[in-house]
Each structure stands twice: as C-alpha cells, then as structure tokens.
C-alpha cells in the first residue's frame, strides 16, 4: 500500500493570509467564517459553481467547472443528486497525494497565480487521521467518462489502512486525501509554501 509521505494543496495566492491565520478550511467552514447567511449559504453549498466566488478580500472559493450537473448526474450512484455531491465535497479540504496529479490541477487553473502548500502526510494523518477520507478517483471531476461515485467513494482513512478499498483492492493508490477538519498550516505539519 502506498505511503502518504507528502500531501499537496494548491491555493489561490490571495487566500494565503487567511489560510495562515485560520488553516485550510472547507467551503462550508469558510462560509461560516465569513458569516454567509441563508439562503445564499445553502445555495453555495448545494449548487454548481461555474466560476470562482469571492467571499471576502482574502477568501476565494474555487469553481466547479469540472463537474457540471448533467455530467455529474450520470456518474452518481446510491440515489444521490448533484446537489448532494456538491454539499458532500464542500464539507472537505482536499489534498493531493501525488505530485503529478497536483501539477495537472495547477495547469487547469490557467493563468491564476497559485501557491503550493506541501505537508508532511505522515504527521498530518497521525494527528487528523480520524477526520480523513481517501478517494480512489478525482471526486471533483465528472468529465470524460467520469468514474461512478456514491456513498462508498470516500473511504475513512482508518478503514483504508486496515482493509484497502471496498473492492478489497489494496494496491491502488488514492487519488485524493480529504479532511473534514481545518488543517493548520504550520509546523509540524507544514513542509513549505512556494509561489506565494
């Protein structure tokens, strides 16, 4: 089973002051941080975002162009609707365990400046493993023959460590590591920030 020694997160450079102060936060927590009220809060959590949305001077949440509702609906299982999947993903912080996947994500950001935050994966998972999940797919991409996804796609880290994926396969590396909690961007978890 692949070790998760390094975990990577791409951030908009304008978000770095907020990230350093509050840690990496899910969209749901960011909406709480800036005190977004209903019905806008629910709309942002459960609706497709074709463009980035600025919540405050130092908080920009990413677009979801790679999972438009029609394409996403074709990939969903377990009776889930696109709104359910958006809400699920908006409750997590995403890190890449693979540098090549992270580089592809950076290219998808186009000319928007990005900062690369590198974490010590072993230390991060030792501390926050109970709030970590792994995905065998890019859960935020529903284009080009999208992989099926449903309630069992996000596997708790502790379960994955013991049994691997629900299929019983233990050798396939995770495509994503997701956390339900904020991730502190400081030692001993942080290795470096580049491009800020």
Protein Blocks (a to p, Z undefined) as FASTA:
>chain_A
ZZdfbccddddfklmmmmmmnopadfklmmmmnopacfklmmmmmpccfbdcdfbfklcc
ddfkllcfklmmmmpghhiafklmmmmmmmpccddfbfklmmmmmmmnomaccddddddf
klmmmmmmmmgccdfbdfkbcgehiacddfklpgcfklmmmnopfkopakbccfbdcdfb
dcddddfkbmbdehZZ
